[in-house]
Amino acid sequence: MMKPTVGNSSPGSGNWCRGARRGFVSRLMRLSYLSPDVLQRLVTQRVPPALSLNDLIAVTELPWAEQMKQVFGGGKSQID
């Protein structure tokens, strides 16, 4: 069996989280459930909302239609 190399640390390789705690990694993976509108606005506007990582993770449990209001406080569901 081949040992993974140090440079082989892509997410698909399974080695990318080797040094991180499993709980932390699983919490980060939940961010993938944020709506596309929320993710795009977080990335493109680069104005961080007054939310912690834990707050964003809690928002992932909401339907996509409600996430934008919860994260940014506005009634808009479209990207500005």
N, C-alpha and C positions, 0 to 999 in steps of 0.2 A: 504494500500500500504506500502511495506517495504522500510525503509530508507536504502540507501547504507551504508555499514560500512567503516571505515577509511581504513582498509586493503584491501578492494575491489577496487584496482586501476589499474587493467589490462587494456590494450587498448580496449578490447572488452566490458568492463563495462561502458564506457562512462564517467567515473570519472577521468581518468588519466590526463585530461587537465583542470580540474576544476579551478585551480589558474592561468592558462595561458590565455593570450589574444587570441581570436579566430583567428585574423590575423596572429599571430606568429605561431600558431599550423597549420593553413592551409598552410603557407609557408614551414614549416618543412615536411608536408605531401607530398609536391611536390618533395621532395628528393627521394621519392619512384619511380620516373620516371627516375632516373639515370640508365644507362645500368649496367647489371650484371658485366661486365668487370671493369667498373669504380669503382663500389662499392667494388668489391673484392680487387682491387689494393689499394684503400684507406684504407681498413681494414688490409690487410695482410702485406703491406710494411710499414705502419705506418709512412710514410714520407709525411707530409701534403704538398699539392701543394700550391703555393702562390695565393690562391683564397679565397675570403671571402664566407660566407654562401650565400650572395646574388648572387655572381658569380656562385656558384654551382647551385643555383635555376634557374638562367638564362640558364644554360647549359641544364637543363631538357627539354627545348623546342626544342632542336636539335634532329635529328635522332640519334639512338644509335651508328651508324657507325662513326659519327662525334664527339661524346662526348669525346672519349679517346684523340683525338688530341687536343681538346679545353682545357681539364683539365690538361693533362700532357705534352702537347706540342710536342709529338712524333707522328710519322706516324704509330706506332704499334697499332694493335687492339687486340693483344694477351697479356696475363698476363706474365710478366717476371718471 
